Amino acid sequence: MQNESVVRWRYDKLLLALRKTFAKKGGRCDADIIEECTEADRLILDDVGSGTSVDVAESDFSVRTLLAILDDRIEAEKSTYFSSNKPVEVLQTSFDERIASRIEGSCEIVQLVGRDRRKTPPCADHGACR
């Protein structure tokens, strides 16, 4: 794992960065951002599917973006890590069956359970706050 490139994007920020390139002339283009995601040895996509409610579909742009990144990474056998508050079944509804199938077929799904640490003050578990 030494000398491997790692790229991390919160999924909604990735989409915003891509959309921002459409309005700019010069500078970074959408292909540069997609290439950053597809070429990295390890890609972390955080909060996938957080841009919509449970019963609401992602935009066509969002689906096509994730599909392009996943297809390239799966073909190149590169590691991709996802985090989402939605189970794969709900991601299938939010995105589509192709996305869910690729995630299920190429990933080990690890469900994290326990209390929501965002709802507990950081010092609650460790004594007095400083």
Steps between C-alpha positions, in 0.01 A plus 500: 500500500802723520529757218139445392289798410180552698223738399203582724188684395176559681264401220292819498819710488629291208182574304521871588865514387409333171208736438719799581735410214218545247481874570875561493720565202850371551622346823393158613246317283255223588720237335787595735283436805366171364855392412614584855230261624566223251881510511549504878614170648232535767186712481280588794151627419337626815126546558394347168131562449473770764384757247149356486236366734437126524224488238647759262712407197841652439536720191604347168826695534569340839423150373714538187790646701505217754456238229794635299727505805394153617533338159855630453608403851345152486660434161839609637442298820560803721376527857200723560354573842149634550320634799127556501217526745292307248509122461577363152130429440420868548798607287346286225191720523698825530736419213402192305547125485829528309663704778372271776612193306851636453529593867372162618711309247828679564484593868495340837210669673566580864207626703597727786257491788479689825398837621534807283814671631396827337214523751727461802732781610861398434591509867200299628686169475828625644414708803500876527536722196809712482 
